[in-house]
Amino acid sequence: ELHMPLSTPVSEVMTTDVVEASLDVKLFEVIRWFKEREIGRLIVVDDGKPVGILTQSDIIRVFPSY
């Protein structure tokens, strides 16, 4: 387990391999990306600007439960 002081800059601990998706990407595509890239979230962008975050939990929530 890695311990760093709270004064550590965020640049030392942030994720740098950020996956982005445009607003019109279909759910089936991002589900594939989550699986292939082993990620749990991605940044949603509109015209190159971040407008939201999509997580696996967000996707699960929109599927009907059986």
C-alpha positions, 0 to 999 in steps of 0.5 A, a space after each residue: 500500500 502506497 502512503 503519500 503526504 496530503 501535501 503531494 501534488 495531484 499530478 503525482 497520483 492522478 490517472 494520465 491514461 484518460 479515456 474520452 467519449 463524445 456525447 453521441 457515442 453509443 452505450 454498447 461502445 463504451 461498455 466494450 471500452 470498459 471491458 477491453 481497457 479495464 476501466 471503470 469510468 471515462 470523461 464525456 466531452 462535447 466539442 473537446 470540453 469535459 461535460 461529465 463522467 460516465 461510470 460502470 454504475 451509471 450504465 448498470 443503473 439504466 438497465 432494467 432489473 430482472 
